[in-house]
């Protein structure tokens, strides 16, 4: 996945920001409160609608608190050679859409609605929001917390960041299935061994049958020769009489 462009409107501290990501490594530099973390929050929100707190906290605060500003996030990215645009807006209602760019310069909307867009992006990126946050994006303050923790707390925090807890839970839940699989495998191995013995016995029986057929053909030939000899002797007997 490659990010190419992010547009933030009334998102946290960003009134109207457009960030173009050039090829290579992008470094975001700025003073505290300048909105660096908001850029990453915007990417996370655009892809999976992941955010901390209430969604209204993402809307930029204006002088007129009673006004309802439209908050929108648009992210353009490339995955598996295809260019996508995901748009999310928050006004009186929430809207979401996922667009794929066509080779002829046009575009096609392939999904709309939060749930549908989330599912489509998970399919495209082969990851969900939790994996994205754990494996790619460490939120502000997590590293500072890690330094000040005790060894046991560090282990727990790192496990949470890397999703180890989820993996351990998944492993425990899979143990009964593994046991069932092992039992079925043992049973199938026994059946396979029995089947191999039957196949070997069948092969031996076929060999014996072929040998019997060969002997039978030989006996039939001898019988015909004897019948011819018998007929010859019968003729000789008649001539002698």
C-alpha distance (Angstrom), angle and dihedral (degrees) to the residues before:
residue distance angle dihedral
X1 . . .
X2 3.83 . .
X3 3.81 122.6 .
X4 3.80 113.5 -141.4
X5 3.82 106.3 169.5
X6 3.81 139.2 6.0
X7 3.81 124.3 -168.4
X8 3.81 119.9 -168.4
X9 3.79 123.4 -173.2
X10 3.80 120.3 -178.4
X11 3.80 88.2 -18.8
X12 3.82 110.5 148.5
X13 3.84 105.7 -60.2
X14 3.82 94.5 -8.5
X15 3.80 115.8 95.7
X16 3.80 96.5 176.6
X17 3.81 115.6 -14.8
X18 3.79 130.3 163.3
X19 3.81 118.2 -169.3
X20 3.80 118.0 -169.6
X21 3.79 113.4 -161.0
X22 3.79 110.1 -148.1
X23 3.83 122.2 -153.8
X24 3.79 111.8 -78.0
X25 3.81 129.9 26.5
X26 3.81 119.6 -16.2
X27 3.82 119.9 -151.5
X28 3.80 118.7 -164.7
X29 3.81 113.2 -153.9
X30 3.79 128.3 -179.9
X31 3.80 146.4 121.8
X32 3.78 123.0 -80.2
X33 3.79 110.1 -72.0
X34 3.80 93.1 17.4
X35 3.80 91.2 119.6
X36 3.82 103.9 -100.6
X37 3.78 94.3 134.7
X38 3.80 90.0 43.9
X39 3.80 88.9 64.6
X40 3.81 90.6 58.9
X41 3.81 90.0 42.0
X42 3.80 88.2 53.0
X43 3.82 91.6 53.0
X44 3.80 91.4 48.7
X45 3.80 91.2 46.7
X46 3.80 92.7 48.0
X47 3.81 95.2 49.7
X48 3.80 102.8 38.9
X49 3.83 106.2 -0.5
X50 3.80 87.2 -114.2
X51 3.82 115.9 162.6
X52 3.80 141.8 142.6
X53 3.78 121.6 -114.1
X54 3.79 123.5 -3.4
X55 3.76 123.1 -16.7
X56 3.80 90.4 -125.7
X57 3.82 87.4 63.8
X58 3.81 87.9 67.4
X59 3.81 92.3 61.2
X60 3.79 112.4 95.8
X61 3.80 112.7 -108.8
X62 3.81 112.4 -119.4
X63 3.77 131.1 -165.7
X64 3.76 90.0 -105.9
X65 3.80 101.4 58.9
X66 3.78 91.3 -173.9
X67 3.82 92.7 61.5
X68 3.79 117.6 97.4
X69 3.79 106.7 -135.1
X70 3.80 117.5 -165.1
X71 3.81 110.0 -119.0
X72 3.79 116.3 -157.7
X73 3.80 137.7 172.7
X74 3.79 124.6 -168.0
X75 3.80 123.0 -175.2
X76 3.79 126.4 -174.1
X77 3.80 117.4 -162.5
X78 3.79 142.5 159.7
X79 3.79 124.3 -128.4
X80 3.81 127.0 171.7
X81 3.79 90.6 -9.9
X82 3.83 94.9 -54.7
X83 3.81 125.9 111.9
X84 3.80 118.2 -133.5
X85 3.80 136.3 -176.2
X86 3.78 121.9 -158.8
X87 3.80 118.1 -167.8
X88 3.79 126.2 -169.8
X89 3.81 125.1 178.6
X90 3.77 133.7 -176.8
X91 3.80 120.8 -160.3
X92 3.75 125.9 120.5
X93 3.83 84.1 -28.9
X94 3.80 136.2 17.2
X95 3.79 120.8 -107.5
X96 3.80 132.3 -176.1
X97 3.79 135.6 179.1
X98 3.78 137.6 173.4
X99 3.79 120.0 -148.3
X100 3.80 130.5 -171.6
X101 3.81 120.5 -155.4
X102 3.80 116.3 -126.4
X103 3.78 124.1 -133.5
X104 3.82 90.0 -115.8
X105 3.81 92.2 60.3
X106 3.80 96.5 -97.0
X107 3.78 128.4 107.7
X108 3.79 139.6 -134.3
X109 3.78 128.8 -153.5
X110 3.79 106.5 -131.5
X111 3.80 100.0 175.6
X112 3.80 142.2 13.8
X113 3.80 135.1 -173.0
X114 3.80 126.8 51.0
X115 3.82 98.1 -90.9
X116 3.78 95.2 43.0
X117 3.81 93.0 47.1
X118 3.81 91.7 47.2
X119 3.81 92.0 51.4
X120 3.81 92.7 46.7
X121 3.82 92.7 49.8
X122 3.81 91.0 47.8
X123 3.80 88.3 54.3
X124 3.81 93.1 47.3
X125 3.82 96.1 45.6
X126 3.82 95.8 32.3
X127 3.82 90.8 -133.3
X128 3.78 138.0 86.5
X129 3.80 130.4 -134.4
X130 3.80 94.2 -91.8
X131 3.79 93.0 53.3
X132 3.82 90.1 46.2
X133 3.80 91.8 53.8
X134 3.81 94.9 43.0
X135 3.79 99.7 43.0
X136 3.81 104.2 30.8
X137 3.78 112.2 18.5
X138 3.83 125.2 48.6
X139 3.78 110.2 -171.7
X140 3.79 123.4 -126.0
X141 3.81 113.7 -78.8
X142 3.82 96.4 21.4
X143 3.83 93.8 103.6
X144 3.82 92.0 46.4
X145 3.79 89.5 51.2
X146 3.78 89.8 49.4
X147 3.81 93.2 56.4
X148 3.80 93.7 52.3
X149 3.80 96.1 46.9
X150 3.80 128.0 100.6
X151 3.83 117.3 -109.9
X152 3.80 92.7 -98.0
X153 3.81 91.4 46.7
X154 3.81 90.5 47.7
X155 3.78 90.2 52.8
X156 3.79 91.4 50.7
X157 3.82 93.4 45.9
X158 3.82 93.2 47.6
X159 3.79 88.8 47.9
X160 3.80 89.9 54.0
X161 3.82 93.0 46.6
X162 3.79 92.2 49.9
X163 3.77 94.2 41.5
X164 3.81 92.4 -116.6
X165 3.81 91.7 141.1
X166 3.79 90.2 57.5
X167 3.80 90.6 48.1
X168 3.81 91.9 50.2
X169 3.80 90.5 49.2
X170 3.80 90.7 48.2
X171 3.82 89.9 49.2
X172 3.80 92.7 51.8
X173 3.80 90.8 47.7
X174 3.80 90.6 49.8
X175 3.84 95.3 52.4
X176 3.83 94.6 84.7
X177 3.80 89.5 49.7
X178 3.81 90.3 48.9
X179 3.82 90.6 51.9
X180 3.80 90.8 50.2
X181 3.80 89.4 49.1
X182 3.82 92.3 49.5
X183 3.81 91.3 50.4
X184 3.79 91.8 48.3
X185 3.80 89.9 46.7
X186 3.82 91.7 52.7
X187 3.78 90.5 48.7
X188 3.81 91.7 48.9
X189 3.81 90.8 46.7
X190 3.81 88.5 55.5
X191 3.78 91.4 48.4
X192 3.79 90.3 47.3
X193 3.80 92.0 51.7
X194 3.80 90.1 49.0
X195 3.78 89.8 47.7
X196 3.81 90.8 51.1
X197 3.81 90.3 52.2
X198 3.80 90.4 50.2
X199 3.80 90.8 48.7
X200 3.81 91.3 50.9
X201 3.81 90.9 47.8
X202 3.80 89.9 48.8
X203 3.82 90.7 51.4
X204 3.81 90.7 50.9
X205 3.80 91.2 48.7
X206 3.81 90.3 50.5
X207 3.81 90.5 52.0
X208 3.82 90.9 50.5
X209 3.80 90.0 47.3
X210 3.81 91.2 52.7
X211 3.81 90.0 49.9
X212 3.83 90.5 50.5
X213 3.81 90.1 49.9
X214 3.81 90.5 52.0
X215 3.83 91.2 49.1
X216 3.79 90.3 46.2
X217 3.81 91.2 53.8
X218 3.80 89.9 49.3
X219 3.83 92.0 50.2
X220 3.82 91.2 48.5
X221 3.81 89.0 53.4
X222 3.81 91.3 50.3
X223 3.83 90.5 48.9
X224 3.81 91.2 53.3
X225 3.80 90.6 49.1
X226 3.82 90.3 49.9
X227 3.79 91.6 49.2
X228 3.81 89.9 51.6
X229 3.83 90.0 49.0
X230 3.81 90.6 48.0
X231 3.81 90.7 52.2
X232 3.80 90.4 48.3
X233 3.83 91.9 51.1
X234 3.78 90.9 47.4
X235 3.82 89.9 55.7
X236 3.81 91.5 47.7
X237 3.83 89.4 51.3
X238 3.79 91.3 53.0
X239 3.80 91.4 49.7
X240 3.82 91.5 49.9
X241 3.81 91.5 49.4
